[in-house]
Amino acid sequence: MDIKRKIFSLLSKESLAYSGLNNLFSFISKTYNYSIDEVKKQFYKLQNSGDIFEIRKGKFITVPSHGYVKGLFIGNSKGFGFVQTDRLGEKEDIFIPANLTSMAIDGDYVIVKVLSSSEEGTDGKVVRIYKPLEKIVGVVVKIGKNYFLEPDNNHIPFKIKIISSPEKFKENDRVVVKLIRNPKNVSAQVVENLGLQSDIKACELGIIREFNLYENFSESVMEECKSIPDKVLEKQKKNRKDFTNETTFTIDGEDAKDFDDAVSIRKNEKGNYILSVHIADVGEYVKYDTALDEEAYNRGTSVYFPTSVLPMLPIKLSNGICSLNEGVERLTLSCIMEVNKNGEVVSHEICEGVIKSCARLTYTEVYKVLCNKKSSQKAEKVKNDLLMMLELSKILQNKRTREGSLDFEIPEVQFIFDENGMAVDLKERERNSAHRLIEDFMVLANETVAKEFCDKKIPFVYRIHESPRKEKTVSVLEFLQGVGIKTPALPENITSKYYQSLLEEIEGQNYQKTANKIILRSMQKAKYSNQCLGHFGLGLTYYCHFTSPIRRYPDLTIHRIIKEFLHKKNIQKQRREVLEEFAYQSAEQSSVTERNAEKCEREVDDLWKAYLMKDKVGQDFDAIVSSVTNFGIFVELENTVEGLIKIEDLPQDSYLFFEKQLKLKGQHHCFSIGDNLRVKLVSSNIYTRKIDFMLA
């Protein structure tokens, strides 16, 4: 147990009261035999993360305890707010009256004193902002002689006075500001001018900055990059397996710039498949405790937008030496698997390797080969390999289906660009057998690697997906029963095979896509953990993310652990404790950055959807009812755009909302999910990212 956990454990057992901090530090130092400096460092880390709190001078407690909890402050345009918190293992929202927010704003992390609790809810007051929001985005407005920020975030209920020189901005500019806090008010300094509020690129950058994401890397990171070679050095190949003479290639989308994974296949004398999955050896270049490593840890993931990418690593690595580019040698961590005709891995090897990709193939090129259509010269050269891969892919899919893997087929948006890189249209993204082939091979490698390191009991980061909560599954059953589906009885233990049976019941129905989303939302979110708890959605006992270290930090984390094991074989107890802490911290951080990236990507997608639909106001479209509420119905177009038809814009009737069946029913009209409608686009607002329709 590290010193931070020991301090927390000590404070959890008793409220420690001391006349001064130095006395407390001295006590902890003597108790655990750590230096005063180390105790101070870890103590302040706990204080800054809201895990301990000074309730009165010299008296410290852990949070949660003594009626204090910590959480995320969610503001409201009317001044009051809620704090999302995990109290005693239960998710809870604590109501904060407007006069007890202590100037907390939406996005602050706060410590709350619980004032009262009843069946109607819990009330509290903010006693400390332990992680204040540092920057926000908004539009400059002028009131009298002063400039104010009108926040883009409508959960912030007030304008904020700008104290910067007006030379940096003008009225109607969209800007990023740094917040200056004091106990009685908040002011702002402009740190970045994004452009006119009406400019689509300024709107996109505004969303990106709201999520605290940036394109540029620090000087120290870029300086470190200078010492990284542009090609594989001879000394780096030592003790690595040489795969450069194998027929190895990458398969990615047309617009891909970095290539994490390459594959090769053959059959052995037993008739088994030898599948090799080669993954970029990023750990060879991004070392522990460097500026590059710290930056990758803080970013956690690459973030993908319609017109750009914010990479986790600088382009010199992500598109260069760490990318498995065609025709050049690259270092890899490789997983070579012998797979029998039932899809079982009968033996495998994980090793450091060197490859030279013979082709950079696209999904389109590969799909043509798989459909026996004429494709590119590069794809035709490896046609036999691709057809063998298709054989194995189908075997793996059948095996995964038998084991309970869930395939939701949720449509994703694909943006179409002009020659200047500007998004000009959108459609549903295609997913065919070429995509599935690569997905199947990556899943198999991830499972194989996870099982080995779990069996060896080596500290690791796993990708886990826990089973759904019972009440969520009950809600799904009530919905399915409401639309006339006869559902199987709810078992005591909810398995992925049970969910698979629900998906089979709705297959082919006109509301299948929408029902898939409802079923998906009933499940818990996948996350990273240092505990191997299985993956419900894939129906797997063992799973990790091994295949994308260029764009995901948890993959880089386990690459380092794998490499350490390959070199040392026996990892000593003290080192295991260090790796356990590393895996735990990496899993927690990566889960947070992943959620942040997903939300940002979703909002930017919504912005571009609203922008691309703006010129189509007044046009008619075919749509399907995707959701029903008490205030109207949501409809989805074939291109994945979703919008609202307000209840007042529906044919006049006395409607009743049936929540369990997701149905809006009147005396003369009825609207249910899956209904096909002809709709007219009424409005598309790039600022609110909301789209409204009416019946055509």
N, C-alpha and C positions, 0 to 999 in steps of 0.2 A: 504493500500500500504506500503510495507516495505521500509527501508531506502535506499536500493540499487536502487530500482525503483524511489524513490523520487530524488535521486542525478541525475540519468540518465534523468529524466523528466526535472529537472532544467537546466541541461546542454543542453538539446535538444532545449530549448526555446531561449537560447542566448549563445554566446561564452563568457565564463567567463575569464577575464584576471586579474591576481593578481600578486603582486610583489613577493609573496612567497606562498608555499603550505599551510603554517600555517594560513595565512590570509583567504585562500579559505576554509579550514576546519572550521575555526571560523565562517565564514559567513553561511555555510551550517548547522553547529551546532545550531546557533541562529535561523535560518529560520525554522528548523524542530524540534527543542528542543530535540536533541540527544546529547549524550556525544561525546567529541572530539575523544576519542578512537574508538567508534563505527563508526563514520564518516570515520576516517582513514581506518579502516578495510574494510569497504564496498567500499570506493573509490579505494583502491588498488586492490580489487577484480575486479572491473570494468575495471581498467587499464590493469590488467593481462589477462583479457578475451577479450581484444581488443575493448571493447565497448566505451572507451574514449581514446583520444590521445592528447598529448601535441604537438601542431603544432609549437609552439615556446615557449621559456622560460616563464612559468607562464600563458600561454594561452591554455585552454583545450576545446576540441570540442567532440561531440558524433560522433560515426561512425555507419552508413554512414552519412556524411554531408560534405559540403565544398569541394566536389570532392575527398574525402577519403572514401575508402571502405575496408572491411576486408574479408578474405577468405582463402582457402586452396591452397598452392602453389603446382602445378603439374610440375615437372621438365621434361626436355627432354635431351636425350643423346648428343645433339648438343650444350647444354649450355643455351639456352633460356628456357622460361617456360610460364605457364599460371596460373592465379589465378581464381579458381572457387569461385564465389561470388553470393550472392543474393542481387542485386542492385535495389532498388525501387520496390521490390516485383517480379522482373524478374531475372531468372537465367541467368548468363552471365559469359563468360570466358574472362579475360583480358590478353592480350598478354604482356609479360615482356621480353624485349630484353636482351641478355646475359650480357651486361655491366650494366644493371640496376636491377639485382637480389639481390644486397646487400648480396651476399653469402647465400641466401636462398636455401634450398635443398628440394627435393620432400618430402612432408609430413609436412613441416613447416606451421604454421598458421601466416599469415602476414597482415599488413596494407599497402594498396597500394594508391598512389597518381595517379589519372587518369590524363594522359597527353593529350590525344586526343581521339575523338570518331567520327566515321563515319559509313556509311552503311557497310563498309568493316570490321568493328570491332573496338574494344577499345584497346588502348595502355596505359601502365602505368609503374610506377617504385615502387619497394618495399622500403618503408621508415622505417618499423619496423617489426621485427620478434617477435610477442608477445607470441607465444607458440612454441618454437623451438623443433624439433624432438630431443629426448635425446639419443636414442640408435638405432643402425642399425646392420644388420647382413651382413657378407661377408666372403670371403676366403682370407687367408693370402698369399701374393706374396712377393718375395724378389727381389729388384732391387738394384744392387750394394751391399752395406753393410746395406742398410735400408730395413725395412719391411713396406709394405703398405697393406691397405685393399682394395680388389676389391669388391665393394658392390654387393650383390645379386640383389638389386634394380637397374635395368638398366636405370632408370630415373635420377640417380645420375651420372653426366658426368665425374667424375674424381676419381682417386684413392686417398685414405686418408692415410697420414703418421701415422704409429702406434708408439706411444711414450712409450709404456709399455715395461717392461723387457721381452726379448725373452724366459725366462724360462716358461712363461705361455702358449706358443704356439709354433708351428713350421710351416714351409711352407706347404701350402695346407690344413691347418686346417680351418674348418668353425667356426667363432667366433662371439660373440656379443661384440660390442664396445660402449663405452660412448663417445659422441662427445664433443670435447673441442673447443669452438668457440672464435674467436676474429675477429675484423673488416676485416682483410686481408686474413685469412686462417682458415681451419678446421683441427684439428688433432684428434687422437683417442686413447683411453685407452681400452685394452681388459678387459672385466668384466666376460666373461664366454666362455669357450672353449667347443664347441658342439661335436667335433670329426672330423674325416676326411671328406673332402668335398664329397667323393663318398659314404659315409655311408647313407643309406636311413633314418635311425633314426635321424642323424644329419641334413639331409635335412628337415625332418618334423619339428624338433625343431627350425630350422632356420626360417621357415615360421611362426611358432607360436610366436617366439620372435619378428619377424617383426611387428606383430600385438599387441605387448606389452602385451602378455598373459603369465602367469606363473602358475606352479603347486602348489608351496609352499605358505603357509600362514605365516604372520608375527608372531613373538614371542608373541606379545600382544594378537593377535587373538587366538592363541593356548592356551595361559594362561587363557583366558576367558572360553574356552571350558572345562577346567578342572572342573569348578564349575557347569557345566550343568549336571544334573542327567542322568543316563543311562536308567532309567525306570520312568514311570509315578508315581508321588507321590500322596498319598491319598488326601493331601490338595489341589492338583491341580484339583481334580475331583469335588470339591465343586461347586454347582450351574450349573453344566454341565448336559446335557441330556445323559443318559446312553443308548448307542446303542450296548453294548457288547453282548446282547443275540440275536441280529438280525443276519440273514445270510448275512454277509458282506464279500466281497472279492475284490482282485485287479486283473486287467488284463493288462499285459504288455508284451513287447518283451522278448525273451529268455535271452538276454544279459543285461537286465535292472538290476540296482543295487539299485536305489532309487525309492520309490513308493509314489507319491504325492497324488494319488486319489484311493478311494475304492467306490464300489457301492452296493446297495441292492434294491430289488424291491418286491412289493406285490400289491394285488388289494384290494380295500375297498368294502363296501357293495353296493356302486353305480356302481361298475364295473370299476371305474377309477383306473389308475395306481398310486401307491405311490412310486415314484423314489427318493431315497436318494443318494446324491453325497457327499461323505465325503472327505474333503481335509485336509492334514496335517496342523496343527496349528503351523506354524513356528514362528509366531509373539509371541507366548508364550515363546520362547527361545531366539529369536534375538530381543533385545530391542532397542528402540531409543537411539541414541548418545552413542553407545558402539563401541569398535574396530571391533566387528563382523558385526555390522550394516554398519559401514563405508566401510569395505572390501566388503560386499555384494553390496552396492551402487556403488562402483567403478567398480566391476566386471560386475554387471548388469544382467548377465546370465551365466548359465553353457555352456560350449562349447564342442561339441561332435566330436571326430575324429575316424577314423577306428579302431585304436588300443588303444584309451584312452579317458578319459573325464577330462576336467578341471572344477571342480565343483564350483558353486558360493559360497557354504558353505563347511566348513571342513567335512571330511568323518564321524566324530563322530555324526554330525547332519544329513547330507544328506543321509547316509546309516544306521544311527542309530536311535536316539530318534525322529527325524522328519520324518522318513520313516515308512510307514504303513505296517510294516513287519508282516508276518503270525504268528498268535498265541500269540501275545503280545499286551497289551493295548497301545493305542496311543491317543493323544489329537487331536481333529479336529475342523475345522469350517465346519459345515454341512449345506447343502441346501436341504430341503425336499420339494418335489414338487408333488402336485396332478395334474395329467395330464389326460385329457379326451380322448375319442376315436378319436377326431379330432386333437390331438397333442397340445391342448391349455392348458397352466398352469392355472388352475382355482383357486388354492390357493397355498401358499408356506410359508415356515418358514426358516429363517437363524438363526442358533444358534451355540453355542459352545457345543462340544460333546466329548464323549469317545467311541472308538470302539475297537474291537478285531477281526482282519481279520481272517476268518476261512480258507482261501486258497489264495495262491499266484499262480494265473493261468496265462498261456501264451496264446498269440493269437492263436497259433497252436492248443493247447488243446481245446480252446473254439470253434474254427472253426470246429473241428471234431464233437463236440456236435451239433453245428448248422446244420451240414450236415448229422446228424443222423448216424455218424460213431463212432466206439468204441474209447473212449478217456481215459485219466488218471482217476484213482479212485477219485481224488479230484474234477475233472471237472464233472464226472458222478453224484457225490453227489448233485451238484447244477444244474443239468440238467434242471429241471422245471423252476428255476429262469432264467437260460440263455435263454430258449425258450420264456419266457415271455418278457425278455429284447429284443429279436429279434423282437417280435411283435411290441413293442413300438418303436424300432429303425426304422422299416419300416414306421410306422405312422408319425414319426418325419421327415423322409426323404421326404415323400410325401408332408407334410406341407411346408417344406423348399423349395421344388421345386415349389410349387404353389406361394410362396412368392418371388421367383426369385433368390434363392441361386445358385451359380455357382460351378460346379464340373469339374475341368480341367483334372484330371487324369494324371498329369505330372509324368513320371517315376522317381524313385529315386534309387540310387545305394545301394546295400547291399554287404559288403565285407565278405568273408569267411576266417576263421582262422584255423591254425593248432593247435596242442596241446600246443605249446609254445606261443600262442597268436599272431603269426605273420600272417599278411594278405597273403593268398596264391591264392585267386581267387575272382571274383566279378560277380554279376548278378543283374538283376532288382529286386528291393524290392517288395515283395508281399503286396498287400493291399486288404483285403477281408472283409466279413461281420462282423468279430470279431473286426477288426480295426474300421470300420464305426460305429459299435455299441457304442464303447467308445467315439469316436469323437462326435457322435450325443448327447450323454448324457452330455459331457463336454460343448458343445456349448449351450445346453439348460440351464445348470447351469450358465454359463457366462452371457447369455442374461437375465436370471431372476434376478441375483444379480445386473447387470448394471441398469436395469429398476427401481428396488426399490430405489437405491441410487440417480439416476437421478431425479426420481419423488419427492424424499425427499429434493432435492437440497443440498445435502451434498457434500463437496469437494471430488473428486474421480479421479481415473486414468482409462480412457477408451481406448479400442483398436479400433482405427478408420481406415476406409478405404474409402477415398473420391472417388467420381465418376471420371471417366477418363476425361482428357481434350479432347475437341471436335476434335482438329487437329489430335490427336493420333487415335481416333476412325475412322476418315476419312481415315487415312492410312491403317487401318485394312480392311475397306470396299473396298478400291482400290485393296488391295492384293487379297481379296476373289473374287472380280469381275474378277481379272486377271487370276484366276484359274478356272473361269467358274461358280462361285456360284452367283445365283441371290439373292442379299441381300435386306432385308427390308429397307424402307426409313429411313433416319436418323431423329430421333425425336428432338424436341427442347430441352427436358430434357432427358439426357441419363440415363436410369434406368438399374438395374441388369437384369430385365426381357427382355430388349432389347438385352443385351449381351447373355442372355440365348437362345434367338432365333438364334443368330449367331452360337452358339455352336451346336444347333440342325441341322443347315444347313450343317455342316461339319461332322456330326456323320457318322461313317462307311467308310469315305473316306480314301484312303491310306496315305494321308498326315495329318490325324487328329491330331496325337501327335504333329507334328511340328506346325500346325496351332494353336493348343492350346497354345503353347509357345509364338507364335507371338501375339495372342490375350491377353495372360497374360501380356506380356511386354508392351502392350499399356495402361495398367492400372497403377494407382498410387500405390506406395508401402504403405502397411499398417504400421501404427506407433502408438505410445502412445500419448495421449493428456489428459489434464484436462477438455476438452470440449467434450460433447457427440454429435458427428457428424455422428454417424451411421457407418455401415459396408457394403459397396457396394457389395463385393464379396459374403457375406453371405445373402444379402438382408434383413439386420436387422437394425432397428432404434436404438436399444440399444445393446451394446456389451462391454465386458471387459475381462481381463485375470484374473481369480479368481482361476484356478485349478492347478497351478504349482508353489507354493511359494518356493519350495526347489530350483528350478532352474531359476526363473525369479523374478527380484526385483519389477516390477510393481504389481505382484500378492501379494508379501509381503506387499507392500505399502497399497493396499486396504484392506488386512486382518487386518492391524493395525487400519485403519479407521473404518472398520466394528466392530471390537472388542470394540473400544472406544464408538461407537454408542450403541452397545448392553449393555454396562455397564452404560452409562450416559444418553442415550436417547436424552437429550436436549444438544446440543453443542452450547456454547455461541459464540457471534459474534467475540470476540477477538481470541478465539480458532479456529473458522472457518477460519479466515484470515491466521493463522499459517498453518492449514491443506491445505488451498488452495495453499500456497507457496510450501509446501511439495509435494503436488500432481503435481504441475507444474514442479518443479525441477526433481522429479522422472521420469515423463513422458519424459522430454527432455533427461536426462541421459540414460534412458533405451532404447530410440530409437537409440541413438548413439552407445551404447554397443552392441545392437542387430545387427546393420549393420556391425559393426566391426567383431563380431563373425561369422556372415553369410559368409562374404568375406573370413575369415580365414578357415572356414570349407570347403568352395568350393575349395580353393587353395590346401589344404591338400588332399582332395578327388582327385583332378587332379594329384597330385604328386603320390599317390598310384596307380591310374589308369595307369599312365605312367610307373611306376615301374613294375606292374603286366603284362603289355603288352610288356615289353622289351624283354622277352624271346620268344615272339610269332612273332618277325620280320620274314617276308617271308611267313607267313601263310595267307590263304584266308578266308574271312568272308562274310556273307550276311550283307548288310547294306541298310540303307534308307537315301536319301538326306534330311538333316535336315535344311540346309541353303544354300543360293547361294549368292556369292559376285562377284565383278568385277575381283578378283584375284584367283578365284577357287570355289570349292564347298565343304561344310562340310557334312560329312556322320556320321551316328550314328549306332553303332552295337546294337544287342539285349541286351548286358550287360550294356548299357548306355554309353560306351566309345564313344567319339566324336573326329574326327580328320579331317584334311584338305587334299583334293586332289588339288594341285596347278594347275592353268590353263595351265601351260606349260607341265603338266603331263597328261592332257586330250588329246584325239585324235586330231591330228592337224586339225584346222579349223579356219575360221575367225569368232570368237564369238562376239556377242553383248550381253551386260548385260541389262536386263529389270528389273529395280529395283522394280517397283510396283508389278510385278508378281513373283518376285524372280525366274528369269529364265535366264539361260545362253544359248543362241541360236546361232548356226552356220548354214552354208549351209547344212551340212550333219548330224550334231549332235545337240541334245537339252537336257539340264539337268534342271529339275524343282524339287521343294521340293516334297517329297513323292515318288520320283522314287526309285524303288528297284534296287540295284546294287550288283555285286560281286566284292569285293575289296581285295587288298593285302596290308598288313601292311609293310610300308617302313622303318619307324623309330619311336622310342619312347624315348624322351629325358627327364630324370628326373629333369634336371636343369632348362630347360625352361618350362617343363610340357606340351610340345607340341607333338602331335602325327600326323604323316603323312601317308597317304595311296596313292595308285594308283589303277587304274582299273585292275582287275585280268585278 
